[in-house]
Amino acid sequence: MENKTLMTDFYELTMAQTYFNEGKAKEIAYFDLFFRKNPFDGGYTISGGLSEIIEYIQNFKFEKEDIEYLRELGCFSENFLSHLENLKFKGDVYAVEDGTVVFPNEPVLTVKADLITAQLLETALLTNFNHGSLVITAAKRITREAGNIPVMEFGARRARGIDSAIEASKDAYIGGCVGTSNTYAAKKYKIPALGTMAHSLVTEAESEYDAFLGYAKSNPNNCVFLVDTYDTLRSGLPNAIKVADEYLKPNGYSFKGIRIDSGDLAYLSKEARKMLDRSGYTDTGICLSNGINEFTIRELLMQGAKIDSLGVGDNIAASKERVGGVYKLVAIEKEGKVEPRIKVSNDSIKTINPGYKKVYRFYDNDTGYALGDVICLAEEEISKESYTLVHESETWKSRLLNHYRVRELQVPIFKNGVLVYCDPGLDDKKTYCDNEVNTFYEEVTRIMKPSEYYVDLSEKLRSLKQALIHQHQDLVSSKKLVKTMKRKED
């Protein structure tokens, strides 16, 4: 297995050398991975990428060739390079599991480790979380809108590179897709390999009929014809029916389906259904593709489109959206005491929640639906009797909860550098993801103008945050005052 420890931004290494030179190599740091906004203007995000994060941390080690490369750059001291050569992950990681519904500003993953190691993990953790979460969220939005209509992931050719395509197929399966066109991913992850045919098979042949007949003879048990190469209703579908009449049916094979990849999909599918039914092929399925997303699925269903399956590529494996996860230092440990740290910004959304934290989710005991989340400091305990959720900044907005159960979202992944988490199989993750989304009210999960889900800070965390903000403001004010006094003296 290729060692990818150097897959880190260069500034992580230059910062790490700074920590080393300042004698902070053994300082224990706490970093939170979180995001600030749901993708797709949606009401939720689904966490992903944990399997890849685990693999990266397990293989975290600077090989001799890595050290030699860094030496050749001429930027690093021999003492620092020697430290890197002996560096191993010995810390703790807590994270939400793949397939978990999460919301902005919640710590999805927390690292507790020596400062240098924790810093160097940033890039790999973020790229895996951002990609995995985006694909699973996209797939879940699409498959939920499709309902009982199976969705095939066709995005390999649209993904951003081979590795991205392979992981996207796996994450799309977790998000609800029934299979993938990516044969490598299907083999690696034991996902159903699915597909139809491309237009080139038709355009290469002497005629559309010849192309369909050749395909039928080669793939008699999996005969799905792509019927829109020339004219869906006047050429493609009649030729497909003719091949079914003259070859498939007489030889005992079923006419499995057709795929329409262009044109007015709603109109064409309805007309195709009529033609198939009139010809006696009532069980022949209709697959639609071509830029499908959750919104087009909704429109197609509203217009009465006849759909037996969907093929979706770009909008799962190569979405133009992003999750935008960030990784921030929230605390350091000195002499056994955890000291919170905060990043303050003029942009309020970038002012982080400080300290070593946990996230709890409340569920209604009667309905099972999620009621809200609270981010609190790690040492806090949640009352089992009643709890009042209070908006982080608009404190007059509150909600009293009763008759609930509470679940801590993060679970231990590594303890003292040892993997303690058993990563579930894909089918288990797929089921878990589906169950997770079903615990939320439809108002939260709908694709159009979803309701905001309650994610609040505990009173203790809110007070700590405000105190650190004021402390920072006082420090800035005092520095300004000193500068002003010096100018007056001059």
N, C-alpha and C positions, 0 to 999 in steps of 0.2 A: 504494500500500500504506500502510495506516495506521501511523503511528509510535507505538509503544507503550512508549517509553523510560520514561515516567512510571509504568508499571505496576510500581511498587516500593513497599515499605512506607515510610511517612512517616519512620520513625526512621532509615532508611538515609540520607535526605537530611540530617537533623539531625546524625547522626554524621559524615557527609561534611563538613559545614560545620565541625565540631569539628576534624577532621583538617586542613582547610584553614587554619583560624585558628592551629593549632599548627605550621604550616610543614611538614606532612607530605604535601603534595599529590604530591610526586615520589617518595615512599617506595615501594619495590616490595614487594608483599605476595603471599603464597601462600595460597590458600584451597582446601580440599578439600570436595567434595560427597560425602556418604555417607549411609547409613541404619543404624539400629541393630537392626532386627528384621524378619525376613521376614513379609510379609502372609499371611493365611489359616493361621497357625501352620504354614506350609510349610517345606520344606527349601531353598528357593531363591527368587530374584527374577530377573526379566528386565528389563534396563535399557531404557528408552525415553525419548522426548522430545528426542533429540539434534537432530533436524531443526528443531524449533521453537526450540531454544536457539541453533542456528546463525543462524536467521533473525533472532532478537531481537538478537544481537550485531552482525550485519551492519548492522542498521538503528538501532544505538544512537547516538542524537544528540538533544540537547535543541533542539527547534525554538523559534522566537521566541515562539509562543503558549504553549509550556511555561514559558519563562522569565517571561513576563508573568503567568501564573497563579501561579507561585511568588512573584513580587514582590508580588502582591496579598495573599498570605497574611501578609505583614509579619514573617516569621520569618528571612529570609535577607538577608545583606549584599549590596551591589552588587558588591563584589569577588568574592564567592563565586559569584554568579549569572553574572558575566562568565566565571569559570572553567568553569562548567557549559556555557555557550553554546559554548565552544571545545573541549569534551571529546569525544574519540573513542577507540574501543577500539584500543589499540596493543600489547596484550599477547599472551600465549600461552595456549592452552587445550589440554589433553590430556584425552581421554575414552575410555571404552569405547564401542563401537559399539552402536546400537540392536539389540536381539535377543541381547545377550550375557548369559549367566548370571552373576550377581554375588551377593555374600554380605555380611552385616552388617559394618560398619566398614571395608570396602574403599573406597579413594578411587575413585569412579566417574568423577568429573570433577575436574580441578585447574586453577585459574586462577592465572596469574602476570601481574600487571598493577600499575599504580599503585594505591595504596591506595584512593583515592576511587572509581575506576572499578570495581575488584574488589568493593568493598562494595556499590555500587549495583546490580550484577548479581544479587545474592543472590535476591531474590524471584522474578524471572522464571525463573531457572535452576531453582529448587526447584519452582515450580508446574508447569513443563513436565516435569521429571524425575518428580515424584511421580505426576502423572496418567498420563503415558505408560507408566511402569513398572507401575503398578497394572493398567491395562487389558491390556497385553501378558501380564503374569503370569497374570491371571485367565483370559484367552482360552487361553493355553497349557495351564493346568491342566485346563480343560474339554475342549479338543480332544484332549489326550492321553488323557483318560479315555474319550472317545468313540471313539478308535481310528480305524477306517476310515469311521465314520459322519460325513458332512459336517455342520458346524455353521454356521448362518447367524446373523449378528449382527443382532438386532432391537431394539437399545437406544436408538435416537434419542429416543423420547418419554420415556425414563426418565433420560436424561443431565442433567447440571446446566448447562443452557444450550446454545445453538446451537453455539458454538465447541467446547464440550466434546464434544457429540455427534458433530461432524464429525471431530475428532481421534480419538475413541474408535473410530469405524468403521475408520479407517486403522490404528490400533494393534491392533485386534482381528484385522485381516487379517494383520498381521505375526505375531500370536500363533497363527495357524492356522485362523481362520475362512475359509470359502470365499467369502463375499460379505456384503453388507449390505443392509438395508432402506432405508438413508439415501441417497436418490437424489442429493442434492448431493454427498455424500462419494464416491459411486460415480463421478460425473462428474469431480470434482476429481482423484481419485486413480486413476481407471481400474480400479476394483474392480467385480466383478460385482454388478449390482443385482438383488436377489432379494426375493420376497414372495409372499403368498398372497391372503387377503382378510380382512375384519373382520366381526364379528357384525352390525354395523349394516346391511350389505348384505342380510342375511337378515331382520332384524327390520323393515326398511323395506318389504319386498315383501309381497304378499298371502299368499304361502306360501313355505315353504322350497324347494319344487320350483321355483317361479317364479324365485326368487333364483338358484338354481344354473343354471337354464336360461339366464337372461339373462347370467350371468357366462360360461357356456360359449360363447354366441354372440359375446360381446365379446372373449373371451380363449381361443380354441379351442386354441391351441398351448401354453398355460401354465395348464392347468386343474387347480388344487389347491383343493378345496372344504373350507371350515371346517365340520366336521360336528357340533360339540357345542353349537350354539345352544340347542336344545330337548332333544334326547335322542339321543346319539351312535348307539346301536345300533338303536333303534326308529324313528328319524325321519331323522336326518342322513345316515347311511350308506345306508339304503335309497333316499333321494331322490337322493343322489349317483350311485348305481349306475343308477337309473332314467334320469337325464339322460345318463349314459354310454351306456346301451343305446339310448335313443331319439334322441339327437342326435350325440354325439361319434363313436361307432363307425360309424353309418350314413354319416357324412360324412367318414370317413377320418382322424379325429383320435384321438389316444391319450388315455386317462384317466390323467393324469399323477400325481395323488395326492390324499390327504386330509390335513387337519391336525386334531389333537385338542388342545384347549387347556384342558381341565378334566377333573376326575374322576380315577378310578384309571387312570392312564396305562398301567400295565403290563397290567392286565386288559383295558381297552378296546382297546389295540393288538393284543393276541392275538386277541380276538374279531373285531376288524375285519379282521385278516389272513385269518381263516377265511372270513368273508363275502365278501371280495374274491376270494379264490381259488375259492370255490364258484361265483362269478359269472363266472369266466373272466378276471379281471383280476389275474393273478399278477404282472404287472410294475408295477402301480400302487403307488406309494410311500406310506409312512405317515410324516408329520412330527409330532413331539411338541414342545409348548411348554408354558409356564406355570411360571415360577419354577425353570427347570432350572439346576442347578449340577453341579459335578463329583461330588458325593456322590449326588445323585439319579440321575445317569447310571449310576453304579456299581450302585445298588440296582435300577434298571430292568433293566439287563443281567443281573444276578444272578437276577431274577425271570422272565427269558425274554421281556421285552418285545420286540415287533417294531418296529424302528426303522430307517427308511431315511434320515432326516435329522432335525436338531434346530434349533429356533429359540430363541436365548438372548438376553435383553435385559438386565434389571436386573443380573444377576450378572457381566456383562462391562462394560457402559457406566456403571453406577451402583452399583458395589459399595460395601457399607458398610465394607469394610476400608480401610486406608491403608498407604502405604509409609513415610511419615514421614521423608523425607530431610532432612538438615541441612547447613549450609554454615558451616564453621568456619575461622578464621584459624589456620594451622599454622606459618607462618614469615614473617619479614620479611628484607629484604636491606639490609645497611648496608655501604657501602664495598666492594661486591662480595662480601661474605660473607653466607651464608644463616644466619640465627639462628632456631632452632626456637622455637615458642611452644606452650603447652599450656593447655587448660581443665581444671581439676581440680574434681571434684564429689564430694559425699558419696555420691551415687548412682554406683557404679563404672562403670555402663554409659555414663554421660555424661562420663567422663574420656577425652579424645580421644587419638589417636595423633599425636604432634607431628612437625614437620619436613616437608621436601619429599620425597615418597615415590613409589615405584612398586609395582605389584602384578604378581607372576609366577604363572603357573599351570603345574603339572607334569602331563604326560601320559605314561602308560605306553606305551613304544615297541611293545609286542606287541599290546595290546588297543585302544589309542587312548583309553582312559578317563582322565578327569581324576583325579589322585591327591590334589591339595591345592593350596592357594594360600599364598603368603608375601608379606606386606607388608614392604617394606624401604626404607631410605633410598635416594634417587635415585642416589647415587654407588656403591652396592654392585653387585657383579657376582655372578651365580649360577654356582656350580660346575657343569660339564658332566659330572662324574664321579659325585658322590654328594652328597646333601643331607639333613640331618636337620631335619624339621619338629618344632618344640617348641611346646606349648600356651603361650599368652600368659601365663597366671597359674599354671596347674597344670603346672609345668615338668617334673614326672616323667612326664607324658604326651608321648611323642615317637614319631616314625616315621622310620626311615631309608629314603630313596628311592635307587634305582639304576635304570639302564637307562630313562631318561626323556628327553623333550624339554621345553623350557621356552618359554613364550610370555608376552610382556609384554602385559598386557590393555589398557592405555591406548594410544591412537594420537594423533599430532598432529592437531589440528583447526585452530587458528590459530597462526601464528608472526609475531610483531611486528605483529599486527593484520591480517594477511593470511590469508584462508581457504586452507588447503593441503589440505583434505580433500574428496574427491569423495563426496558422499552417494549411496549406492546406491539403486536403484529399489526399489519395494515388494516385487516378486516376489523380488528378490535378498535383501532383508531377511528375507522370510518363510522362504526356504530356509535362510539362515544361522541364523535362530533355531531352526528345527527341528533342524539339524545340531548346534547348540550344546547343546541339551538332551539329545540322543542321546549326547553324550560323557560323560554322568554315569550312574553306576550307578543302577538303579531304586530302590535303598534310599534314595538321596538325593532322588529326584524323586517318590516315591510320596506320595499325598495324606494318608495316615493315618500319624502318628507316624514321620516320615522320620528317617533317620540324620543325625547332624550331620556336615557336610563340614569337612575340615581347612582352617582359615584361621588361620595363625600369623604371629607377628612374627619378623623376623630377630633374631639375638642383639644386633646393634648397635642396632636400633631399640628393642628391649625395654630395653636398658641405658640408652639415652637417656631413654626414658619414665620409668623408675624414678628416674633422677637428677633430672629436672625435678620429679617429684612430691615427692621428698625436699627439694629446694630450696624448693619452695613451702611444704611443711610447716615447714621451718626458719624461713622468713620469717614465717609466721603465728605460730609459737611465740615468736619474738623480739619481735614486736609485742605479744603477750599479756604477755610478761615486762616490757616497758616500761610497759604500762598498769598492771600489778600493782605495780611499783616506785613509779609516780606516786601510786597510791592509798595506798600505805604512807607515802609522804612527806607526803601531805596529812593 
